Amino acid sequence: CTEDGVTYDSFVKDGNKKAILRKYAASSNDVVIPSSVKLGEDSYTVAIIGKSAFAGKTAITSLVIPAGVETIDADVFSACNTLKWIQSKIENPIDIVGKNVFANSTALLFISSDKVAEYKAKGWNFFNIFVGDRKETTIDGWTYVYSTGDKKAILTKVGNIGKSLTIDGTIEIGKTEYTVTAIAEAVFKGKTTT
């Protein structure tokens, strides 16, 4: 069955209705995999992302993986080399060791729980892992992406810069302080001092 440019198969296991995402043919570069899909008259939990489901989708920049995913097959996102961030809502990380699932380990990975070591042990080898939901804010023309759990931020876009530049080690959002732990790639590209 195809819904909104995405092809799914369905199956029932132990009385639970589950879906396999087989092929992503939609045009969006910001992908949110739904937690469930309606196939016919029934709802099915998206439990498997099938092998090469995103083959050829080289322009995808963001991805949200729902909590109900139990299996991610080999090479699923291996063509997605422009992926900038991933939000995994999977509570207990699933094993992707040796599956070549992601092409870009420099993407930011946001996870729901404080299980960074468990994610890494299961093959989620990203340089920057954040705990909590992904949020974005702009302060004085500078844009930061931050996580709600571990209170970390990354500078992703700069506004005007003068003759000298100081990047604060912390930012305040509301009454909460966040530690700036990284600067995204090409943030200063094309910027000159005035």
Secondary structure, 3 states (H helix, E strand, C coil): CEECCEEEEEEEECCEEEEEEEEECCCCCEEECCCEEEECCEEEEEEEECCCCCCCCCCCCEEEECCCCCEECCCCECCCCCCCEEEECCCCCCCCCCCCCECCCCCEEEECCCCHHHHHHCCCCCCEEEECCEEEEEECCEEEEEECCCCEEEEEECCCCCCCCCCCCEEEECCEEEEEEEECCCCCCCCCCC
